[in-house]
């Protein structure tokens, strides 16, 4: 669960910016988009294969 504590003299805009950064870093938005619609088993395998390729490329 993402949580941002707003300081006494802190502007709402800066707290919102920190919140958005945390959400992006944790991958919550991408996960939400992925779960928005039903994913067939074929689509799931394809997504996982692409993730494996991406992971392998950065490991080198």
C-alpha distance matrix in Angstrom:
0.0 3.8 6.4 10.1 12.9 16.1 19.2 22.4 24.4 21.7 22.1 19.6 20.3 19.3 15.9 15.4 16.6 14.2 11.2 13.0 13.6 10.2 9.4 12.7 12.5 9.6 11.6 9.5 12.6 15.0 13.4 13.5 17.1 18.0 17.1 18.8 22.2 23.6 24.2 27.5 28.0 30.1 27.5 24.9 27.5 28.3 24.7 24.4 27.8 27.0 23.9 26.3 28.8 26.5 25.3 28.9 30.1 27.9 28.6 32.3
3.8 0.0 3.8 6.9 10.3 13.1 16.4 19.7 21.3 18.4 18.7 16.3 16.8 15.6 12.4 11.9 12.9 10.4 7.5 9.7 10.3 6.9 6.8 10.4 10.3 8.5 10.9 9.1 11.6 14.5 13.8 13.9 17.1 18.6 18.3 19.6 23.2 25.0 25.6 29.0 29.7 31.4 28.5 26.2 28.8 29.1 25.4 25.3 28.5 27.2 24.2 26.7 28.9 26.2 25.2 28.9 29.6 27.1 28.2 31.7
6.4 3.8 0.0 3.8 6.7 9.7 12.9 16.2 18.0 15.4 16.1 14.0 15.2 13.8 10.3 10.7 12.4 9.7 7.3 10.5 11.3 8.5 9.4 12.9 12.9 11.7 14.3 12.6 14.7 17.8 17.4 17.1 20.2 22.1 21.7 22.7 26.3 28.3 29.1 32.6 33.4 35.1 32.2 29.9 32.5 32.8 29.1 29.0 32.2 30.8 27.7 30.2 32.3 29.5 28.4 32.1 32.7 30.0 31.0 34.4
10.1 6.9 3.8 0.0 3.8 6.3 9.5 12.9 14.4 11.6 12.5 10.8 12.1 10.5 6.9 8.4 10.0 7.3 6.0 9.8 10.6 8.7 10.5 13.6 13.6 13.5 16.1 14.8 16.4 19.6 19.8 19.5 22.2 24.4 24.3 25.0 28.8 31.1 31.8 35.4 36.3 37.8 34.6 32.6 35.2 35.1 31.3 31.4 34.4 32.7 29.7 32.3 34.1 30.9 30.0 33.7 33.8 31.0 32.2 35.4
12.9 10.3 6.7 3.8 0.0 3.8 6.4 9.6 11.8 9.8 11.6 10.6 12.8 11.1 7.7 10.3 12.2 9.7 9.4 13.2 13.8 12.3 14.3 17.3 17.1 17.1 19.9 18.6 20.1 23.4 23.6 23.1 25.9 28.1 27.9 28.6 32.3 34.6 35.4 39.0 39.9 41.5 38.4 36.3 38.8 38.9 35.1 35.1 38.1 36.4 33.3 35.8 37.6 34.5 33.4 37.0 37.1 34.1 35.3 38.4
16.1 13.1 9.7 6.3 3.8 0.0 3.8 6.7 8.4 6.3 8.1 7.6 10.3 8.9 6.1 9.2 11.4 9.8 10.2 13.6 14.6 14.0 15.9 18.7 19.0 19.5 21.9 20.6 21.6 25.0 25.6 24.9 27.3 29.9 29.8 30.1 33.9 36.5 37.4 41.1 42.2 43.6 40.4 38.6 41.2 40.9 37.1 37.4 40.3 38.4 35.5 38.1 39.7 36.4 35.6 39.2 39.1 36.0 37.4 40.4
19.2 16.4 12.9 9.5 6.4 3.8 0.0 3.8 5.7 5.0 8.2 9.4 12.0 10.2 8.5 12.1 13.7 12.1 13.3 16.6 17.1 16.7 19.1 21.5 21.5 22.3 25.0 24.0 25.0 28.3 29.0 28.4 30.8 33.3 33.5 33.8 37.6 40.1 41.0 44.7 45.6 47.0 43.8 41.9 44.4 44.1 40.3 40.4 43.2 41.2 38.3 40.7 42.2 38.8 37.9 41.4 41.1 37.9 39.2 42.1
22.4 19.7 16.2 12.9 9.6 6.7 3.8 0.0 3.8 5.7 8.6 10.4 13.4 12.3 11.2 14.5 16.4 15.4 16.5 19.7 20.5 20.3 22.5 24.9 25.1 25.9 28.5 27.3 28.1 31.5 32.3 31.4 33.8 36.4 36.4 36.5 40.3 43.0 44.0 47.7 48.9 50.3 47.0 45.2 47.8 47.5 43.7 44.0 46.8 44.8 41.9 44.4 45.9 42.5 41.7 45.1 44.8 41.6 43.0 45.8
24.4 21.3 18.0 14.4 11.8 8.4 5.7 3.8 0.0 3.8 6.6 9.5 11.8 10.8 10.9 14.1 15.4 15.1 16.8 19.5 20.2 20.7 23.0 25.0 25.3 26.6 29.0 28.1 28.5 31.8 33.0 32.2 34.2 37.0 37.3 37.2 41.0 43.9 44.9 48.6 49.8 50.9 47.5 46.0 48.5 47.9 44.1 44.6 47.2 44.9 42.1 44.8 45.9 42.4 41.8 45.2 44.5 41.4 43.0 45.5
21.7 18.4 15.4 11.6 9.8 6.3 5.0 5.7 3.8 0.0 3.8 6.5 8.5 7.1 7.2 10.5 11.6 11.4 13.3 15.8 16.5 17.2 19.4 21.3 21.8 23.2 25.5 24.6 24.9 28.2 29.5 28.8 30.6 33.5 34.0 33.9 37.7 40.5 41.4 45.1 46.3 47.4 43.9 42.4 44.9 44.3 40.5 41.0 43.6 41.2 38.5 41.2 42.3 38.8 38.3 41.7 41.0 37.9 39.6 42.2
22.1 18.7 16.1 12.5 11.6 8.1 8.2 8.6 6.6 3.8 0.0 3.8 5.4 5.6 6.6 8.8 10.1 11.1 12.7 14.6 15.8 17.1 18.8 20.5 21.6 23.2 24.9 23.9 23.6 27.0 28.6 27.5 29.0 32.1 32.7 32.2 36.0 39.0 40.1 43.8 45.3 46.2 42.6 41.5 44.1 43.2 39.4 40.3 42.9 40.4 37.9 40.9 41.7 38.2 38.1 41.6 40.7 37.8 39.8 42.4
19.6 16.3 14.0 10.8 10.6 7.6 9.4 10.4 9.5 6.5 3.8 0.0 3.8 5.5 5.1 6.0 8.5 9.9 10.4 12.2 14.2 15.3 16.3 18.3 19.9 21.1 22.5 21.1 20.7 24.2 25.6 24.2 25.8 29.0 29.4 28.8 32.5 35.6 36.8 40.6 42.2 43.2 39.7 38.6 41.3 40.5 36.8 37.9 40.5 38.1 35.8 38.9 39.9 36.5 36.5 40.1 39.4 36.7 38.8 41.5
20.3 16.8 15.2 12.1 12.8 10.3 12.0 13.4 11.8 8.5 5.4 3.8 0.0 3.8 5.5 5.1 6.1 8.7 9.8 10.5 12.3 14.3 15.3 16.5 18.3 20.1 21.1 20.2 19.3 22.6 24.5 23.3 24.4 27.6 28.5 27.8 31.4 34.7 35.6 39.4 41.0 41.7 38.1 37.1 39.8 38.7 35.0 36.2 38.7 36.0 33.8 37.0 37.7 34.2 34.5 38.0 37.0 34.4 36.7 39.3
19.3 15.6 13.8 10.5 11.1 8.9 10.2 12.3 10.8 7.1 5.6 5.5 3.8 0.0 3.8 5.4 4.9 6.3 8.6 9.9 10.6 12.4 14.3 15.4 16.5 18.5 20.1 19.6 19.3 22.3 24.2 23.6 24.9 27.8 28.8 28.6 32.3 35.3 36.0 39.6 40.9 41.6 38.1 36.9 39.3 38.2 34.5 35.4 37.7 35.1 32.7 35.6 36.3 32.8 32.7 36.1 35.2 32.3 34.5 37.0
15.9 12.4 10.3 6.9 7.7 6.1 8.5 11.2 10.9 7.2 6.6 5.1 5.5 3.8 0.0 3.8 5.4 5.1 6.2 8.7 9.9 10.6 12.4 14.3 15.3 16.6 18.5 17.5 17.7 21.0 22.3 21.6 23.4 26.2 26.8 26.8 30.6 33.4 34.2 37.9 39.2 40.2 36.7 35.3 37.8 37.1 33.3 34.0 36.7 34.3 31.7 34.6 35.7 32.3 32.0 35.6 35.0 32.2 34.1 36.9
15.4 11.9 10.7 8.4 10.3 9.2 12.1 14.5 14.1 10.5 8.8 6.0 5.1 5.4 3.8 0.0 3.8 5.4 5.0 6.2 8.6 9.9 10.5 12.3 14.2 15.4 16.6 15.3 14.9 18.3 19.8 18.8 20.3 23.3 24.0 23.7 27.4 30.4 31.3 35.0 36.5 37.4 33.9 32.7 35.4 34.6 30.8 31.9 34.5 32.1 29.8 32.9 33.9 30.6 30.6 34.3 33.7 31.1 33.2 36.1
16.6 12.9 12.4 10.0 12.2 11.4 13.7 16.4 15.4 11.6 10.1 8.5 6.1 4.9 5.4 3.8 0.0 3.8 5.4 5.2 6.2 8.7 10.0 10.7 12.3 14.4 15.5 15.2 14.6 17.5 19.6 19.1 20.2 23.1 24.3 24.2 27.8 30.8 31.2 34.9 36.2 36.8 33.2 32.0 34.5 33.3 29.6 30.6 32.9 30.3 28.0 31.0 31.7 28.2 28.4 31.9 31.0 28.3 30.6 33.2
14.2 10.4 9.7 7.3 9.7 9.8 12.1 15.4 15.1 11.4 11.1 9.9 8.7 6.3 5.1 5.4 3.8 0.0 3.8 5.5 5.1 6.2 8.7 10.0 10.5 12.4 14.3 14.2 14.5 17.4 19.0 19.0 20.6 23.1 24.2 24.6 28.2 30.9 31.2 34.8 35.7 36.5 33.1 31.5 33.8 33.0 29.2 29.7 32.2 29.8 27.1 29.9 30.9 27.4 27.1 30.6 30.0 27.1 29.0 31.8
11.2 7.5 7.3 6.0 9.4 10.2 13.3 16.5 16.8 13.3 12.7 10.4 9.8 8.6 6.2 5.0 5.4 3.8 0.0 3.8 5.4 5.2 6.2 8.7 9.9 10.7 12.4 11.4 11.9 15.1 16.3 15.9 17.9 20.4 21.1 21.5 25.2 27.8 28.4 32.0 33.1 34.1 30.8 29.2 31.7 31.2 27.4 28.0 30.7 28.6 25.9 28.8 30.2 26.9 26.6 30.3 30.0 27.4 29.2 32.3
13.0 9.7 10.5 9.8 13.2 13.6 16.6 19.7 19.5 15.8 14.6 12.2 10.5 9.9 8.7 6.2 5.2 5.5 3.8 0.0 3.8 5.5 5.1 6.2 8.6 10.0 10.7 10.0 9.5 12.5 14.4 14.0 15.3 18.1 19.2 19.4 23.0 25.8 26.2 29.8 31.1 31.8 28.3 27.0 29.5 28.6 24.9 25.8 28.4 26.0 23.6 26.8 27.8 24.5 24.6 28.3 27.7 25.3 27.6 30.5
13.6 10.3 11.3 10.6 13.8 14.6 17.1 20.5 20.2 16.5 15.8 14.2 12.3 10.6 9.9 8.6 6.2 5.1 5.4 3.8 0.0 3.8 5.5 5.2 6.1 8.7 10.0 10.7 10.8 13.0 15.0 15.6 16.8 19.0 20.6 21.3 24.7 27.2 27.1 30.6 31.4 32.0 28.5 27.0 29.1 28.2 24.4 25.0 27.3 24.8 22.2 25.1 26.0 22.5 22.3 25.9 25.3 22.6 24.7 27.5
10.2 6.9 8.5 8.7 12.3 14.0 16.7 20.3 20.7 17.2 17.1 15.3 14.3 12.4 10.6 9.9 8.7 6.2 5.2 5.5 3.8 0.0 3.8 5.4 5.0 6.1 8.6 8.9 10.3 12.6 13.7 14.5 16.5 18.3 19.4 20.6 24.0 26.2 26.1 29.6 30.2 31.1 27.8 26.0 28.1 27.6 23.8 23.9 26.6 24.5 21.6 24.3 25.7 22.4 21.8 25.4 25.3 22.6 24.2 27.4
9.4 6.8 9.4 10.5 14.3 15.9 19.1 22.5 23.0 19.4 18.8 16.3 15.3 14.3 12.4 10.5 10.0 8.7 6.2 5.1 5.5 3.8 0.0 3.8 5.5 5.3 6.2 5.5 6.6 9.3 10.4 10.8 12.8 14.8 15.8 16.8 20.3 22.6 22.7 26.2 27.1 28.1 24.8 23.1 25.5 25.1 21.2 21.8 24.6 22.6 19.9 22.9 24.4 21.4 21.1 24.9 25.0 22.7 24.5 27.7
12.7 10.4 12.9 13.6 17.3 18.7 21.5 24.9 25.0 21.3 20.5 18.3 16.5 15.4 14.3 12.3 10.7 10.0 8.7 6.2 5.2 5.4 3.8 0.0 3.8 5.5 5.2 6.5 6.4 8.0 10.2 11.2 12.3 14.0 15.9 17.0 20.1 22.5 22.1 25.5 26.3 26.8 23.3 21.9 24.0 23.1 19.3 20.0 22.4 20.0 17.5 20.6 21.7 18.4 18.5 22.2 21.9 19.6 21.9 24.9
12.5 10.3 12.9 13.6 17.1 19.0 21.5 25.1 25.3 21.8 21.6 19.9 18.3 16.5 15.3 14.2 12.3 10.5 9.9 8.6 6.1 5.0 5.5 3.8 0.0 3.8 5.5 7.9 9.3 10.1 11.6 13.5 14.9 15.9 17.8 19.4 22.4 24.3 23.6 26.7 27.0 27.6 24.4 22.5 24.2 23.5 19.7 19.7 22.0 19.9 16.9 19.5 20.7 17.4 16.8 20.4 20.3 17.7 19.4 22.6
9.6 8.5 11.7 13.5 17.1 19.5 22.3 25.9 26.6 23.2 23.2 21.1 20.1 18.5 16.6 15.4 14.4 12.4 10.7 10.0 8.7 6.1 5.3 5.5 3.8 0.0 3.8 5.6 8.3 9.1 9.4 11.5 13.6 14.2 15.4 17.5 20.5 22.1 21.5 24.6 24.8 25.8 22.8 20.5 22.4 22.3 18.5 18.2 21.0 19.4 16.2 18.8 20.7 17.8 16.9 20.6 21.1 18.8 20.1 23.6
11.6 10.9 14.3 16.1 19.9 21.9 25.0 28.5 29.0 25.5 24.9 22.5 21.1 20.1 18.5 16.6 15.5 14.3 12.4 10.7 10.0 8.6 6.2 5.2 5.5 3.8 0.0 3.8 5.6 5.4 6.2 8.6 10.1 10.7 12.4 14.4 17.2 18.9 18.2 21.4 21.8 22.6 19.4 17.4 19.6 19.2 15.3 15.6 18.4 16.6 13.8 16.8 18.6 15.8 15.6 19.4 19.8 18.0 19.8 23.2
9.5 9.1 12.6 14.8 18.6 20.6 24.0 27.3 28.1 24.6 23.9 21.1 20.2 19.6 17.5 15.3 15.2 14.2 11.4 10.0 10.7 8.9 5.5 6.5 7.9 5.6 3.8 0.0 3.8 5.5 5.1 6.1 8.7 9.9 10.6 12.2 15.5 17.4 17.4 20.9 21.8 23.0 19.8 17.9 20.6 20.5 16.8 17.4 20.6 19.0 16.5 19.6 21.6 19.1 19.0 22.8 23.4 21.7 23.4 26.8
12.6 11.6 14.7 16.4 20.1 21.6 25.0 28.1 28.5 24.9 23.6 20.7 19.3 19.3 17.7 14.9 14.6 14.5 11.9 9.5 10.8 10.3 6.6 6.4 9.3 8.3 5.6 3.8 0.0 3.8 5.4 5.0 6.2 8.6 10.0 10.6 14.0 16.5 16.7 20.4 21.7 22.6 19.1 17.9 20.8 20.1 16.4 17.8 20.7 18.8 16.8 20.3 21.8 19.2 19.8 23.5 23.7 22.3 24.5 27.7
15.0 14.5 17.8 19.6 23.4 25.0 28.3 31.5 31.8 28.2 27.0 24.2 22.6 22.3 21.0 18.3 17.5 17.4 15.1 12.5 13.0 12.6 9.3 8.0 10.1 9.1 5.4 5.5 3.8 0.0 3.8 5.4 5.1 6.2 8.7 10.0 12.6 14.8 14.2 17.7 18.8 19.3 15.8 14.6 17.3 16.4 12.7 14.2 17.0 15.0 13.2 16.9 18.2 15.9 16.7 20.4 20.6 19.6 21.9 25.0
13.4 13.8 17.4 19.8 23.6 25.6 29.0 32.3 33.0 29.5 28.6 25.6 24.5 24.2 22.3 19.8 19.6 19.0 16.3 14.4 15.0 13.7 10.4 10.2 11.6 9.4 6.2 5.1 5.4 3.8 0.0 3.8 5.4 5.0 6.2 8.6 11.2 12.8 12.4 15.9 16.8 18.0 14.8 13.1 16.0 16.0 12.4 13.4 16.7 15.5 13.5 16.9 18.9 17.1 17.4 21.0 21.9 21.1 22.8 26.2
13.5 13.9 17.1 19.5 23.1 24.9 28.4 31.4 32.2 28.8 27.5 24.2 23.3 23.6 21.6 18.8 19.1 19.0 15.9 14.0 15.6 14.5 10.8 11.2 13.5 11.5 8.6 6.1 5.0 5.4 3.8 0.0 3.8 5.4 5.3 6.1 9.6 11.9 12.7 16.4 18.1 19.5 16.2 15.0 18.4 18.2 15.0 16.5 19.8 18.5 16.9 20.4 22.2 20.4 21.1 24.6 25.3 24.5 26.4 29.7
17.1 17.1 20.2 22.2 25.9 27.3 30.8 33.8 34.2 30.6 29.0 25.8 24.4 24.9 23.4 20.3 20.2 20.6 17.9 15.3 16.8 16.5 12.8 12.3 14.9 13.6 10.1 8.7 6.2 5.1 5.4 3.8 0.0 3.8 5.5 5.2 8.0 10.9 11.3 15.0 17.1 17.8 14.3 13.9 17.2 16.4 13.3 15.6 18.5 16.8 16.0 19.6 21.0 19.2 20.6 24.0 24.3 23.9 26.2 29.2
18.0 18.6 22.1 24.4 28.1 29.9 33.3 36.4 37.0 33.5 32.1 29.0 27.6 27.8 26.2 23.3 23.1 23.1 20.4 18.1 19.0 18.3 14.8 14.0 15.9 14.2 10.7 9.9 8.6 6.2 5.0 5.4 3.8 0.0 3.8 5.6 7.0 8.7 8.2 11.8 13.5 14.3 10.9 10.1 13.5 13.1 10.1 12.3 15.3 14.2 13.4 16.9 18.5 17.3 18.5 21.8 22.5 22.5 24.5 27.5
17.1 18.3 21.7 24.3 27.9 29.8 33.5 36.4 37.3 34.0 32.7 29.4 28.5 28.8 26.8 24.0 24.3 24.2 21.1 19.2 20.6 19.4 15.8 15.9 17.8 15.4 12.4 10.6 10.0 8.7 6.2 5.3 5.5 3.8 0.0 3.8 5.5 6.9 7.7 11.5 13.4 15.1 12.2 11.1 14.9 15.2 12.6 14.3 17.7 17.2 16.3 19.4 21.5 20.5 21.3 24.6 25.7 25.6 27.2 30.5
18.8 19.6 22.7 25.0 28.6 30.1 33.8 36.5 37.2 33.9 32.2 28.8 27.8 28.6 26.8 23.7 24.2 24.6 21.5 19.4 21.3 20.6 16.8 17.0 19.4 17.5 14.4 12.2 10.6 10.0 8.6 6.1 5.2 5.6 3.8 0.0 3.8 7.0 9.0 12.7 15.4 16.8 13.8 13.6 17.4 17.3 14.9 17.2 20.3 19.4 18.9 22.3 24.0 22.9 24.1 27.3 28.1 28.0 30.0 33.1
22.2 23.2 26.3 28.8 32.3 33.9 37.6 40.3 41.0 37.7 36.0 32.5 31.4 32.3 30.6 27.4 27.8 28.2 25.2 23.0 24.7 24.0 20.3 20.1 22.4 20.5 17.2 15.5 14.0 12.6 11.2 9.6 8.0 7.0 5.5 3.8 0.0 3.8 6.3 9.6 12.8 14.1 11.4 12.0 15.7 15.7 14.1 16.6 19.4 18.9 19.1 22.2 23.8 23.3 24.7 27.6 28.5 28.9 30.9 33.8
23.6 25.0 28.3 31.1 34.6 36.5 40.1 43.0 43.9 40.5 39.0 35.6 34.7 35.3 33.4 30.4 30.8 30.9 27.8 25.8 27.2 26.2 22.6 22.5 24.3 22.1 18.9 17.4 16.5 14.8 12.8 11.9 10.9 8.7 6.9 7.0 3.8 0.0 3.8 6.5 9.7 11.5 9.7 10.0 13.6 14.3 13.4 15.5 18.2 18.5 18.8 21.5 23.3 23.4 24.6 27.2 28.5 29.3 30.8 33.8
24.2 25.6 29.1 31.8 35.4 37.4 41.0 44.0 44.9 41.4 40.1 36.8 35.6 36.0 34.2 31.3 31.2 31.2 28.4 26.2 27.1 26.1 22.7 22.1 23.6 21.5 18.2 17.4 16.7 14.2 12.4 12.7 11.3 8.2 7.7 9.0 6.3 3.8 0.0 3.8 6.5 8.1 6.0 6.3 9.9 10.6 9.9 12.0 14.6 15.1 15.7 18.1 19.9 20.3 21.6 24.0 25.3 26.4 27.8 30.6
27.5 29.0 32.6 35.4 39.0 41.1 44.7 47.7 48.6 45.1 43.8 40.6 39.4 39.6 37.9 35.0 34.9 34.8 32.0 29.8 30.6 29.6 26.2 25.5 26.7 24.6 21.4 20.9 20.4 17.7 15.9 16.4 15.0 11.8 11.5 12.7 9.6 6.5 3.8 0.0 3.8 5.4 5.2 6.3 8.8 10.0 10.7 12.4 14.3 15.6 16.7 18.5 20.2 21.3 22.6 24.5 26.1 27.5 28.8 31.3
28.0 29.7 33.4 36.3 39.9 42.2 45.6 48.9 49.8 46.3 45.3 42.2 41.0 40.9 39.2 36.5 36.2 35.7 33.1 31.1 31.4 30.2 27.1 26.3 27.0 24.8 21.8 21.8 21.7 18.8 16.8 18.1 17.1 13.5 13.4 15.4 12.8 9.7 6.5 3.8 0.0 3.8 5.5 5.0 6.2 8.6 9.9 10.6 12.3 14.3 15.3 16.5 18.5 20.0 20.9 22.5 24.5 26.1 26.9 29.4
30.1 31.4 35.1 37.8 41.5 43.6 47.0 50.3 50.9 47.4 46.2 43.2 41.7 41.6 40.2 37.4 36.8 36.5 34.1 31.8 32.0 31.1 28.1 26.8 27.6 25.8 22.6 23.0 22.6 19.3 18.0 19.5 17.8 14.3 15.1 16.8 14.1 11.5 8.1 5.4 3.8 0.0 3.8 5.4 5.2 6.2 8.7 10.0 10.7 12.5 14.4 15.4 16.7 18.5 20.0 21.2 22.8 24.9 25.9 28.1
27.5 28.5 32.2 34.6 38.4 40.4 43.8 47.0 47.5 43.9 42.6 39.7 38.1 38.1 36.7 33.9 33.2 33.1 30.8 28.3 28.5 27.8 24.8 23.3 24.4 22.8 19.4 19.8 19.1 15.8 14.8 16.2 14.3 10.9 12.2 13.8 11.4 9.7 6.0 5.2 5.5 3.8 0.0 3.8 5.5 5.0 6.1 8.6 9.9 10.6 12.3 14.3 15.4 16.5 18.3 20.0 21.3 23.0 24.4 26.8
24.9 26.2 29.9 32.6 36.3 38.6 41.9 45.2 46.0 42.4 41.5 38.6 37.1 36.9 35.3 32.7 32.0 31.5 29.2 27.0 27.0 26.0 23.1 21.9 22.5 20.5 17.4 17.9 17.9 14.6 13.1 15.0 13.9 10.1 11.1 13.6 12.0 10.0 6.3 6.3 5.0 5.4 3.8 0.0 3.8 5.4 5.2 6.2 8.6 10.0 10.6 12.4 14.4 15.4 16.4 18.3 20.1 21.5 22.6 25.2
27.5 28.8 32.5 35.2 38.8 41.2 44.4 47.8 48.5 44.9 44.1 41.3 39.8 39.3 37.8 35.4 34.5 33.8 31.7 29.5 29.1 28.1 25.5 24.0 24.2 22.4 19.6 20.6 20.8 17.3 16.0 18.4 17.2 13.5 14.9 17.4 15.7 13.6 9.9 8.8 6.2 5.2 5.5 3.8 0.0 3.8 5.5 5.2 6.1 8.6 9.8 10.5 12.3 14.2 15.2 16.4 18.4 20.2 21.0 23.3
28.3 29.1 32.8 35.1 38.9 40.9 44.1 47.5 47.9 44.3 43.2 40.5 38.7 38.2 37.1 34.6 33.3 33.0 31.2 28.6 28.2 27.6 25.1 23.1 23.5 22.3 19.2 20.5 20.1 16.4 16.0 18.2 16.4 13.1 15.2 17.3 15.7 14.3 10.6 10.0 8.6 6.2 5.0 5.4 3.8 0.0 3.8 5.5 5.1 6.3 8.7 9.9 10.7 12.4 14.3 15.4 16.7 18.8 20.1 22.2
24.7 25.4 29.1 31.3 35.1 37.1 40.3 43.7 44.1 40.5 39.4 36.8 35.0 34.5 33.3 30.8 29.6 29.2 27.4 24.9 24.4 23.8 21.2 19.3 19.7 18.5 15.3 16.8 16.4 12.7 12.4 15.0 13.3 10.1 12.6 14.9 14.1 13.4 9.9 10.7 9.9 8.7 6.1 5.2 5.5 3.8 0.0 3.8 5.5 5.2 6.2 8.7 10.0 10.6 12.3 14.3 15.5 16.9 18.5 21.0
24.4 25.3 29.0 31.4 35.1 37.4 40.4 44.0 44.6 41.0 40.3 37.9 36.2 35.4 34.0 31.9 30.6 29.7 28.0 25.8 25.0 23.9 21.8 20.0 19.7 18.2 15.6 17.4 17.8 14.2 13.4 16.5 15.6 12.3 14.3 17.2 16.6 15.5 12.0 12.4 10.6 10.0 8.6 6.2 5.2 5.5 3.8 0.0 3.8 5.4 5.0 6.2 8.7 9.8 10.4 12.2 14.2 15.6 16.4 19.1
27.8 28.5 32.2 34.4 38.1 40.3 43.2 46.8 47.2 43.6 42.9 40.5 38.7 37.7 36.7 34.5 32.9 32.2 30.7 28.4 27.3 26.6 24.6 22.4 22.0 21.0 18.4 20.6 20.7 17.0 16.7 19.8 18.5 15.3 17.7 20.3 19.4 18.2 14.6 14.3 12.3 10.7 9.9 8.6 6.1 5.1 5.5 3.8 0.0 3.8 5.4 5.1 6.3 8.6 9.8 10.5 12.4 14.5 15.4 17.4
27.0 27.2 30.8 32.7 36.4 38.4 41.2 44.8 44.9 41.2 40.4 38.1 36.0 35.1 34.3 32.1 30.3 29.8 28.6 26.0 24.8 24.5 22.6 20.0 19.9 19.4 16.6 19.0 18.8 15.0 15.5 18.5 16.8 14.2 17.2 19.4 18.9 18.5 15.1 15.6 14.3 12.5 10.6 10.0 8.6 6.3 5.2 5.4 3.8 0.0 3.8 5.4 5.1 6.2 8.6 9.9 10.6 12.7 14.4 16.3
23.9 24.2 27.7 29.7 33.3 35.5 38.3 41.9 42.1 38.5 37.9 35.8 33.8 32.7 31.7 29.8 28.0 27.1 25.9 23.6 22.2 21.6 19.9 17.5 16.9 16.2 13.8 16.5 16.8 13.2 13.5 16.9 16.0 13.4 16.3 18.9 19.1 18.8 15.7 16.7 15.3 14.4 12.3 10.6 9.8 8.7 6.2 5.0 5.4 3.8 0.0 3.8 5.4 5.0 6.1 8.5 9.9 10.9 12.3 15.0
26.3 26.7 30.2 32.3 35.8 38.1 40.7 44.4 44.8 41.2 40.9 38.9 37.0 35.6 34.6 32.9 31.0 29.9 28.8 26.8 25.1 24.3 22.9 20.6 19.5 18.8 16.8 19.6 20.3 16.9 16.9 20.4 19.6 16.9 19.4 22.3 22.2 21.5 18.1 18.5 16.5 15.4 14.3 12.4 10.5 9.9 8.7 6.2 5.1 5.4 3.8 0.0 3.8 5.4 5.1 6.0 8.6 10.1 10.5 13.0
28.8 28.9 32.3 34.1 37.6 39.7 42.2 45.9 45.9 42.3 41.7 39.9 37.7 36.3 35.7 33.9 31.7 30.9 30.2 27.8 26.0 25.7 24.4 21.7 20.7 20.7 18.6 21.6 21.8 18.2 18.9 22.2 21.0 18.5 21.5 24.0 23.8 23.3 19.9 20.2 18.5 16.7 15.4 14.4 12.3 10.7 10.0 8.7 6.3 5.1 5.4 3.8 0.0 3.8 5.4 5.1 6.2 8.8 10.0 11.5
26.5 26.2 29.5 30.9 34.5 36.4 38.8 42.5 42.4 38.8 38.2 36.5 34.2 32.8 32.3 30.6 28.2 27.4 26.9 24.5 22.5 22.4 21.4 18.4 17.4 17.8 15.8 19.1 19.2 15.9 17.1 20.4 19.2 17.3 20.5 22.9 23.3 23.4 20.3 21.3 20.0 18.5 16.5 15.4 14.2 12.4 10.6 9.8 8.6 6.2 5.0 5.4 3.8 0.0 3.8 5.5 5.2 6.5 8.8 10.8
25.3 25.2 28.4 30.0 33.4 35.6 37.9 41.7 41.8 38.3 38.1 36.5 34.5 32.7 32.0 30.6 28.4 27.1 26.6 24.6 22.3 21.8 21.1 18.5 16.8 16.9 15.6 19.0 19.8 16.7 17.4 21.1 20.6 18.5 21.3 24.1 24.7 24.6 21.6 22.6 20.9 20.0 18.3 16.4 15.2 14.3 12.3 10.4 9.8 8.6 6.1 5.1 5.4 3.8 0.0 3.8 5.5 5.4 6.3 9.2
28.9 28.9 32.1 33.7 37.0 39.2 41.4 45.1 45.2 41.7 41.6 40.1 38.0 36.1 35.6 34.3 31.9 30.6 30.3 28.3 25.9 25.4 24.9 22.2 20.4 20.6 19.4 22.8 23.5 20.4 21.0 24.6 24.0 21.8 24.6 27.3 27.6 27.2 24.0 24.5 22.5 21.2 20.0 18.3 16.4 15.4 14.3 12.2 10.5 9.9 8.5 6.0 5.1 5.5 3.8 0.0 3.8 5.5 5.2 7.0
30.1 29.6 32.7 33.8 37.1 39.1 41.1 44.8 44.5 41.0 40.7 39.4 37.0 35.2 35.0 33.7 31.0 30.0 30.0 27.7 25.3 25.3 25.0 21.9 20.3 21.1 19.8 23.4 23.7 20.6 21.9 25.3 24.3 22.5 25.7 28.1 28.5 28.5 25.3 26.1 24.5 22.8 21.3 20.1 18.4 16.7 15.5 14.2 12.4 10.6 9.9 8.6 6.2 5.2 5.5 3.8 0.0 3.8 5.6 6.1
27.9 27.1 30.0 31.0 34.1 36.0 37.9 41.6 41.4 37.9 37.8 36.7 34.4 32.3 32.2 31.1 28.3 27.1 27.4 25.3 22.6 22.6 22.7 19.6 17.7 18.8 18.0 21.7 22.3 19.6 21.1 24.5 23.9 22.5 25.6 28.0 28.9 29.3 26.4 27.5 26.1 24.9 23.0 21.5 20.2 18.8 16.9 15.6 14.5 12.7 10.9 10.1 8.8 6.5 5.4 5.5 3.8 0.0 3.8 5.5
28.6 28.2 31.0 32.2 35.3 37.4 39.2 43.0 43.0 39.6 39.8 38.8 36.7 34.5 34.1 33.2 30.6 29.0 29.2 27.6 24.7 24.2 24.5 21.9 19.4 20.1 19.8 23.4 24.5 21.9 22.8 26.4 26.2 24.5 27.2 30.0 30.9 30.8 27.8 28.8 26.9 25.9 24.4 22.6 21.0 20.1 18.5 16.4 15.4 14.4 12.3 10.5 10.0 8.8 6.3 5.2 5.6 3.8 0.0 3.8
32.3 31.7 34.4 35.4 38.4 40.4 42.1 45.8 45.5 42.2 42.4 41.5 39.3 37.0 36.9 36.1 33.2 31.8 32.3 30.5 27.5 27.4 27.7 24.9 22.6 23.6 23.2 26.8 27.7 25.0 26.2 29.7 29.2 27.5 30.5 33.1 33.8 33.8 30.6 31.3 29.4 28.1 26.8 25.2 23.3 22.2 21.0 19.1 17.4 16.3 15.0 13.0 11.5 10.8 9.2 7.0 6.1 5.5 3.8 0.0
